[in-house]
Amino acid sequence: MRRREPSTPSSIRLYPRRLELAVATGLALSVACATASLPPPRVVQAAATAISYSASLRVSVNGKDLRGRSRVLLAFRRPAALRLEIPGSSGARLVAVVNEGRLTAVLPEESAFLEGGARAEDLGALLGVELTPAELMDVLVGVAPPSVREYRSRWGEVLPRRIEAVLRDGTRLNAVVDEAEIGSVLPYAAFEPPPHPGYRPIDAAEARRLLGGRQPSP
């Protein structure tokens, strides 16, 4: 794989080929813990054990506390480094980074940030997806975590191209993978929070409000 370097300090290029900031939408869920159209076992094994992953996704989340769809750029490096970006009209609306058990999320358009743990409940509070970083990684590469109530993936040649899951709390997570790559060398800087001096601290509920997600009922 060809090494990719960051294009600028504030916008790290993690993603395959011509990919910029693009991605989003959803499907419907039906089959419990099933995987359709599996490729050969060696392909499934290679995906499941991949150390690194980067992708352009179209994602929808439908839960009791949050409903929405968005373009997403996501990359991970096992065992526990994760980066997720939601693009906006003039740059990233959200950059969320998990590293060394900590979550830092920066909302550049709002000059706001939050910091906290990286447990399933922490990602659920911010993103509406109650998965640990490791579980989210597995979901993306075709592995159903034990905590997921239903899971289905449709494969391309080397990776899932369509993912449907029902999480432990009943939230439906659906993703269409437009481009994805495993095994590339991702720079360490990709998993460092973007600079945010002078930004105001917020909590997950405020972050979701600013991003336009549906809020919990009183």
N, C-alpha and C positions, 0 to 999 in steps of 0.2 A: 504493500500500500504506500502511496505517496504521502509524505508528511505535509500537513497543512499548517501554516503559521497564521497567527492573528493578523487581521487586516488593519485594525487600529486598536489602541488600548481599550476603548470603550465598546467596541463591537467585535467580538472574537469570532473568527470564521471556523466553525466546528463542522460544517455540514457539507455533504457531498456535492461535487461538480458545481453547477451554476447557481446553487441554492443561495438565495438571499433570505429575507424575512418573509416567508409565506407559509400558509397552511390552515384547515378546519372542517368539521361536521360529524354527523352521527348516523347511527343505524338503529336497528331494533334487535332485541335479545330474545333468544328462545331456548337454545339447547344448553343443558347444564353440564359444565365441566367437559365439554367436547371440543375436539379440534378437527376441522374439516380439511380435506385435500392435503394431507400431510406429504411433504417431500420425502426423499430417502432418509433413513435413520442417521446417516452421517451428516446430512445437512441440518437436521433437527439438533443433533448433538453439538455441532459447531456453533449454532446460534445460542443454545442454552449455556454454553461455556465461554462465550465471547467476553473478553476483558473490557472491550470498549464498544460503544455504539453511538451513532449520531444520526438524527433523522429530522425530516420535515413531516409534520402530522397535521391532520384536520381532526379536531377533537370535540366531542360533545359530552357534557356531564348533566345528568338529570337525577337530582336527589331532593330530599325533603327540605334541605337548607340551602341548596344552590342549584340553579339550572342555567346552563349557558353553553355556548359553542365558541370556539376560537381557533385561530391559527396558532400553532405551537412549533417552536424549534427546541429540540431536546437532545442532550448528550449525557452519557454516563461513562464512568470508569470504575470498574469494580475494585474493591468491594463496596465503597460507600460514597463515591463522589458523583454528584448529579448537578446538571444545569438545565434550567428551563426558561425559555423566553416566549413572551406573548408580544407580537409586534403591534405597533400603532402606526398612525399616519406619518409620523416624523421620527420614528425610532421605536425602541422597545417600550411598551407600556409597563411590562413587568420583567424583571430578571430575578429569578430565584435560584439560589445556589446552596447545595448541601455539601458540606465537607467536614470531616472529623466530628460527626454527630451534631453539627449545628446547622441551622437554617438561617440564611440571610436573604431577605426579599427586598428589592429596591424598585420603587415606582418612579422612574425619572420624570415623567410628565407632571407628577404631583409633588416632586421634591420630598418624598416620604420613604421611609424604610421600616422594616421590622426585623427583629432577631429573636431566635428562640431555639428550642430543641427540634430534632428531626424525626420524631416518632410518627406513627401513622396518624394519630390524632392531630398532630401539628400540621402535617400536609393536608389533612382533611379540613381543618379550620381555615386554611388559606385557599386551597385549590378545590375543595369539595371532593377530594379523592383520598379516602382514608386507607392508604397503603404506606408501608414503610418504604424507604428508598430501595431496599433490596427487592421487595415485592413488586414495586413498580418496574424495576429492571426486568424481572422475570416475565411480567405480563407482556412487555414489549418484544421479548424474544421467543414467545410461544410457550412459556411455562406457566401453568396455573398454580398460584400460591394456595396453600391449604385454607387460608382465610377467605378466599373468594368463593362466593356461593355458586356462581355460574361463570363459565369461561368458554369462549369460542374464538378460534383464529382461522383465517384463510391465508394461505401462504402464496408468496411469489417463489422465485427460484431459490432464494437463500434465507428469507426472513418473512415473518407475517406481514401481510399488506393490509389486513383488515382485522381489527380486534374488537370483541364485544365481551363485556364482563358485567356481572352484578356483584357489587362489593358486599362486605359483611353487614353494612347498615342499609342495604337495599338500593344504594345509588347505582345507576346504570352509567357505565363508562364505555364509550364507543370511539374508535379511532380509525381513520383511514391514513395509511402510511404512504405518502407521495414519493419520498425518497428515503433510503436508509442505507447505512453502511456499518459493518463491524470490522474490528481489528485495526482501525486507523490509529495513528499516534496523535493523541489529543494533548495540547500543551497544558501544563499545570495551571497556567494563568486562567484557563477556561473555567476553572472551578474556584476561582477567587471572586468574592463579591466586587461588583463595580464600585468605584469611588463614590461616596455620597456625603462629603463634608457639608455641614449646614442643613442637611435634610432633617425633617422632623420625624420623631419616632411615632409609629402607629401600631395598633394591634391588628389581628387577622380580620376581625369584623369590619374595621375601617378600610382595610386593604380591599376586601371584597366589595364593599360599597363603592369605592373609587373605581374599581374595575368593572362595575356594573352587574355583579352577580346578585341573584335573588337572596334576600336576607331571611333568617329564620323568623317564623311567626312568633309574636309575643306570648 
